[in-house]
Amino acid sequence: MSGIEIGALTILVSSMVWYLKYQTKRQAIREDKQDKERKEEIVFIRGLVTNDMKELHKDSVKNAELNKDGIVLLKDVNSNQGKLCKLIESIDRRINGREK
C-alpha cells in the first residue's frame, strides 16, 4: 500500500468514527428530550388525576352534607305531616266554604 492509499483509508476510517460518535451523541440527545417530555406528561397526568380525586372527594363530602340536610327535612315533613294535612283540609274547607 502506498502512502496515499493509507492516508485515504485513514481519512475514511476517521470519518466513519466521527460520524458514528456524532450519530450516537445525537441519539442520546433525542432520547434525553423524549425522556424529559415523557416525565412532563406523566407529571401532568398525575396532576390531573390528583385534582380529579380532590374534586371527587369535595363532591362526595358535599353530597353527604346534602343527604344529611335531606334526611332532616324528610324527618320534619314526616313529623309535621298530620299537622300539614289538617292545615290543608282547613284551607280547603275555607276555600270551598267561600265558594258556596
TAVENZI-V539520 format. One record per backbone hydrogen bond with DSSP energy under -1.0 kcal/mol. CO is the residue of the C=O (numbers start at 1). NH is the residue of the N-H. Records with the same first field share a line. If there is no record, write none. Layout:
CO->NH  NH
This chain:
2->6
3->7
4->8
5->9
6->10
7->11
8->12
9->13
10->14
11->15
12->16
13->17
14->18
15->19
16->20
17->21
18->22
19->23
20->24
21->25
22->26
23->27
24->28
25->29
26->30
27->31
28->32
29->33
30->34
31->35
32->36
33->37
34->38
35->39
36->40
37->41
38->42
39->43
40->44
41->45
42->46
43->47
44->48
45->49
46->50
47->51
48->52
49->53
50->54
51->55
52->56
53->57
54->58
55->59
56->60
57->61
58->62
59->63
60->64
61->65
62->66
63->67
64->68
65->69
66->70
67->71
68->72
69->73
70->74
71->75
72->76
73->77
74->78
75->79
76->80
80->84
81->85
82->86
83->87
84->88
85->89
86->90
87->91
88->92
89->93
90->94
91->95
92->96
93->97
94->98
95->99
96->100
